[in-house]
Amino acid sequence: MDTATGEFLRGTLKTIVLRLLAQQGRMYGYEITQAVEERTAGELSLTFGALYPVLHKLENEGLLTTKNEEVDGRLRKYYQLTARGSEIAARKVDEFERFVQLVRLLIVPAPDVTFGR
């Protein structure tokens, strides 16, 4: 992943995590990293160093709840959206989609609409 892609990913990581949790219901950290890699065919990858601070921040903001479960003798922490988290997830995705549309207007040349030239 190049530097620019890393910058874009950092700027959208909160939205990505919220969206994945909205779609999946609940996930644990490694599962989130794997979902990002699988859905982007390996083009994007999350490090735990980037992911866990975002998860903790979302939890502190009241957007996530956590539940520890023992799986194969190991403790696994699952993250799930709160009702408020679900609302924020939908809003963040809408905001991001609108932002992408606006950026596209700036970088994709508009067709020449001047007639008679």
GROMACS elastic network, one bead per residue, 0.5 to 0.9 nm:
[ bonds ]
;  ai    aj funct       b0    kb
    1     4     6  0.82736   500
    1     5     6  0.61719   500
    1     6     6  0.65879   500
    1    43     6  0.67323   500
    1    44     6  0.66300   500
    1    45     6  0.79134   500
    2     5     6  0.53926   500
    2     6     6  0.63091   500
    2     7     6  0.88409   500
    3     6     6  0.50511   500
    3     7     6  0.62787   500
    3     8     6  0.87506   500
    4     7     6  0.50713   500
    4     8     6  0.62803   500
    4     9     6  0.85884   500
    5     8     6  0.50717   500
    5     9     6  0.60668   500
    5    10     6  0.85973   500
    5    44     6  0.80960   500
    6     9     6  0.50201   500
    6    10     6  0.61443   500
    6    11     6  0.85872   500
    6    44     6  0.83790   500
    7    10     6  0.51936   500
    7    11     6  0.62563   500
    7    12     6  0.87894   500
    8    11     6  0.51201   500
    8    12     6  0.63495   500
    8    13     6  0.84945   500
    9    12     6  0.51976   500
    9    13     6  0.56537   500
    9    16     6  0.86530   500
    9    44     6  0.80152   500
    9    45     6  0.89861   500
    9    46     6  0.85798   500
   10    13     6  0.52119   500
   10    14     6  0.81606   500
   10    50     6  0.78321   500
   11    14     6  0.77052   500
   11    15     6  0.86669   500
   12    15     6  0.53354   500
   12    16     6  0.61612   500
   12    17     6  0.87325   500
   12    96     6  0.81573   500
   13    17     6  0.61093   500
   13    18     6  0.85046   500
   13    46     6  0.88811   500
   13    50     6  0.84702   500
   13    51     6  0.77988   500
   13    54     6  0.75316   500
   14    17     6  0.52891   500
   14    18     6  0.61541   500
   14    19     6  0.85600   500
   14    51     6  0.88900   500
   14    54     6  0.63744   500
   14    55     6  0.81963   500
   14    58     6  0.79259   500
   14    89     6  0.89243   500
   14    92     6  0.86191   500
   15    18     6  0.51383   500
   15    19     6  0.60255   500
   15    20     6  0.85879   500
   15    88     6  0.89924   500
   15    89     6  0.66769   500
   15    92     6  0.58136   500
   15    93     6  0.64108   500
   15    96     6  0.78782   500
   16    19     6  0.51532   500
   16    20     6  0.61665   500
   16    21     6  0.86295   500
   16    36     6  0.84798   500
   16    89     6  0.88415   500
   16    93     6  0.83084   500
   17    20     6  0.52180   500
   17    21     6  0.62020   500
   17    22     6  0.85270   500
   17    32     6  0.74225   500
   17    51     6  0.84430   500
   17    54     6  0.82617   500
   17    55     6  0.79361   500
   17    89     6  0.86946   500
   18    21     6  0.52480   500
   18    22     6  0.60798   500
   18    23     6  0.86713   500
   18    58     6  0.87296   500
   18    63     6  0.86787   500
   18    64     6  0.89304   500
   18    81     6  0.75729   500
   18    85     6  0.74523   500
   18    86     6  0.77233   500
   18    88     6  0.79896   500
   18    89     6  0.50873   500
   18    90     6  0.84031   500
   18    92     6  0.82181   500
   18    93     6  0.86148   500
   19    23     6  0.62031   500
   19    24     6  0.85826   500
   19    86     6  0.86939   500
   19    89     6  0.58261   500
   19    90     6  0.75602   500
   19    92     6  0.84487   500
   19    93     6  0.71032   500
   20    23     6  0.51341   500
   20    24     6  0.59715   500
   20    25     6  0.81085   500
   20    26     6  0.86542   500
   20    27     6  0.83785   500
   20    32     6  0.74230   500
   20    35     6  0.80446   500
   20    36     6  0.86416   500
   21    24     6  0.50943   500
   21    25     6  0.53036   500
   21    26     6  0.56664   500
   21    27     6  0.66005   500
   21    32     6  0.84663   500
   21    79     6  0.76575   500
   21    80     6  0.63076   500
   21    81     6  0.64920   500
   21    86     6  0.86390   500
   21    89     6  0.86460   500
   22    25     6  0.56623   500
   22    26     6  0.79961   500
   22    80     6  0.81564   500
   22    81     6  0.68546   500
   22    85     6  0.85338   500
   22    86     6  0.63376   500
   22    89     6  0.69373   500
   22    90     6  0.82755   500
   23    26     6  0.85553   500
   24    27     6  0.69486   500
   24    80     6  0.88927   500
   25    79     6  0.85383   500
   25    80     6  0.61247   500
   25    81     6  0.73531   500
   26    78     6  0.61931   500
   26    79     6  0.53992   500
   26    81     6  0.74758   500
   27    30     6  0.83281   500
   27    31     6  0.60261   500
   27    32     6  0.64124   500
   27    77     6  0.83048   500
   27    78     6  0.52559   500
   27    79     6  0.54333   500
   27    80     6  0.68648   500
   28    31     6  0.53254   500
   28    32     6  0.63751   500
   28    76     6  0.69383   500
   28    77     6  0.57163   500
   28    79     6  0.59024   500
   28    80     6  0.89319   500
   29    32     6  0.51686   500
   29    33     6  0.65037   500
   29    34     6  0.87700   500
   29    48     6  0.75941   500
   29    51     6  0.74681   500
   29    52     6  0.73779   500
   29    55     6  0.84737   500
   29    76     6  0.88156   500
   29    77     6  0.76333   500
   29    78     6  0.75560   500
   29    79     6  0.79991   500
   30    33     6  0.51315   500
   30    34     6  0.62100   500
   30    35     6  0.86222   500
   30    48     6  0.79603   500
   31    34     6  0.50907   500
   31    35     6  0.61063   500
   31    36     6  0.87243   500
   32    35     6  0.51206   500
   32    36     6  0.63781   500
   32    37     6  0.88013   500
   32    46     6  0.84263   500
   32    51     6  0.85697   500
   33    36     6  0.53353   500
   33    37     6  0.64439   500
   33    38     6  0.87256   500
   33    45     6  0.66361   500
   33    46     6  0.54206   500
   33    47     6  0.73086   500
   33    48     6  0.78547   500
   33    51     6  0.79659   500
   34    37     6  0.51301   500
   34    38     6  0.59881   500
   34    39     6  0.84461   500
   34    45     6  0.80023   500
   34    46     6  0.83987   500
   35    38     6  0.51187   500
   35    39     6  0.59125   500
   35    40     6  0.83971   500
   36    39     6  0.53725   500
   36    40     6  0.61544   500
   36    41     6  0.84311   500
   36    42     6  0.78962   500
   36    43     6  0.88629   500
   36    44     6  0.65556   500
   36    45     6  0.63015   500
   36    46     6  0.72540   500
   37    40     6  0.53228   500
   37    41     6  0.58610   500
   37    43     6  0.67458   500
   37    44     6  0.56390   500
   37    45     6  0.53222   500
   37    46     6  0.78210   500
   38    41     6  0.50613   500
   38    42     6  0.61060   500
   38    43     6  0.88121   500
   38    44     6  0.88098   500
   39    42     6  0.76707   500
   39    43     6  0.88635   500
   39    44     6  0.87297   500
   40    43     6  0.53157   500
   40    44     6  0.59667   500
   40    45     6  0.84825   500
   41    44     6  0.77274   500
   42    45     6  0.66555   500
   46    49     6  0.82281   500
   46    50     6  0.65826   500
   46    51     6  0.64982   500
   47    50     6  0.53032   500
   47    51     6  0.61801   500
   47    52     6  0.86468   500
   48    52     6  0.57529   500
   48    53     6  0.84852   500
   49    52     6  0.60872   500
   49    53     6  0.70456   500
   50    53     6  0.62169   500
   50    54     6  0.69412   500
   51    54     6  0.53776   500
   51    55     6  0.63081   500
   51    56     6  0.87959   500
   52    56     6  0.60654   500
   52    57     6  0.84416   500
   53    56     6  0.51059   500
   53    57     6  0.60547   500
   53    58     6  0.85804   500
   54    57     6  0.50399   500
   54    58     6  0.61030   500
   54    59     6  0.84951   500
   55    58     6  0.51608   500
   55    59     6  0.61274   500
   55    60     6  0.86203   500
   55    64     6  0.78624   500
   55    79     6  0.80344   500
   56    60     6  0.61062   500
   56    61     6  0.85708   500
   56    64     6  0.86540   500
   57    60     6  0.50342   500
   57    61     6  0.61615   500
   57    62     6  0.87387   500
   57    63     6  0.88392   500
   58    61     6  0.50260   500
   58    62     6  0.64448   500
   58    63     6  0.53181   500
   58    64     6  0.59010   500
   58    65     6  0.89606   500
   58    85     6  0.83505   500
   59    62     6  0.51736   500
   59    63     6  0.55797   500
   59    65     6  0.61994   500
   59    66     6  0.79006   500
   59    79     6  0.85861   500
   59    81     6  0.89197   500
   60    63     6  0.75246   500
   60    64     6  0.79231   500
   61    64     6  0.77844   500
   61    85     6  0.89329   500
   62    65     6  0.74163   500
   62    81     6  0.87861   500
   62    82     6  0.71565   500
   62    84     6  0.75045   500
   62    85     6  0.72370   500
   63    80     6  0.84115   500
   63    81     6  0.57681   500
   63    82     6  0.53215   500
   63    83     6  0.76446   500
   63    84     6  0.58995   500
   63    86     6  0.76353   500
   63    88     6  0.77962   500
   63    89     6  0.88870   500
   64    79     6  0.62536   500
   64    80     6  0.53631   500
   64    82     6  0.53060   500
   64    83     6  0.88683   500
   64    84     6  0.86628   500
   64    85     6  0.62862   500
   65    78     6  0.82304   500
   65    79     6  0.57928   500
   65    80     6  0.53516   500
   65    81     6  0.62619   500
   65    82     6  0.63389   500
   66    77     6  0.64133   500
   66    78     6  0.54306   500
   66    80     6  0.63445   500
   66    81     6  0.88848   500
   67    76     6  0.82285   500
   67    77     6  0.56733   500
   67    78     6  0.52230   500
   67    79     6  0.67660   500
   67    80     6  0.82980   500
   68    75     6  0.63491   500
   68    76     6  0.55169   500
   68    78     6  0.61705   500
   69    74     6  0.81313   500
   69    75     6  0.55726   500
   69    76     6  0.52753   500
   69    77     6  0.64357   500
   69    78     6  0.75552   500
   70    73     6  0.58516   500
   70    74     6  0.52763   500
   70    76     6  0.59642   500
   70    77     6  0.87531   500
   71    74     6  0.52487   500
   71    75     6  0.62030   500
   71    76     6  0.65558   500
   72    75     6  0.83458   500
   80    85     6  0.86552   500
   81    84     6  0.76186   500
   81    86     6  0.58303   500
   81    89     6  0.86513   500
   82    86     6  0.62398   500
   82    87     6  0.87185   500
   83    86     6  0.51928   500
   83    87     6  0.65660   500
   83    88     6  0.88273   500
   84    87     6  0.51164   500
   84    88     6  0.62094   500
   84    89     6  0.85295   500
   85    88     6  0.50422   500
   85    89     6  0.59394   500
   85    90     6  0.86303   500
   86    89     6  0.50378   500
   86    90     6  0.63563   500
   86    91     6  0.86793   500
   87    90     6  0.53510   500
   87    91     6  0.63049   500
   87    92     6  0.86744   500
   88    92     6  0.59307   500
   88    93     6  0.85162   500
   89    92     6  0.51582   500
   89    93     6  0.62099   500
   89    94     6  0.86366   500
   90    93     6  0.53056   500
   90    94     6  0.62893   500
   90    95     6  0.86810   500
   91    94     6  0.51256   500
   91    95     6  0.61205   500
   91    96     6  0.85740   500
   92    95     6  0.50077   500
   92    96     6  0.60386   500
   92    97     6  0.85505   500
   93    96     6  0.50551   500
   93    97     6  0.61017   500
   93    98     6  0.85626   500
   94    97     6  0.51771   500
   94    98     6  0.62144   500
   94    99     6  0.85994   500
   95    98     6  0.51529   500
   95    99     6  0.61394   500
   95   100     6  0.87071   500
   96   100     6  0.61856   500
   96   101     6  0.86359   500
   97   100     6  0.51375   500
   97   101     6  0.63307   500
   97   102     6  0.87684   500
   98   101     6  0.50723   500
   98   102     6  0.63009   500
   98   103     6  0.87165   500
   99   102     6  0.50856   500
   99   103     6  0.61719   500
   99   104     6  0.84825   500
  100   103     6  0.51143   500
  100   104     6  0.60105   500
  100   105     6  0.86396   500
  101   104     6  0.50639   500
  101   105     6  0.63807   500
  101   106     6  0.89127   500
  102   105     6  0.50985   500
  102   106     6  0.65929   500
  102   107     6  0.89999   500
  103   106     6  0.50382   500
  103   107     6  0.62854   500
  103   108     6  0.83690   500
  104   107     6  0.52509   500
  104   108     6  0.55382   500
  104   109     6  0.88001   500
  105   108     6  0.57825   500
  105   109     6  0.75261   500
  105   110     6  0.76385   500
  106   109     6  0.75525   500
  106   110     6  0.89651   500
  107   110     6  0.89845   500
  109   112     6  0.86383   500
  110   113     6  0.82054   500
  112   115     6  0.81181   500
  114   117     6  0.66398   500
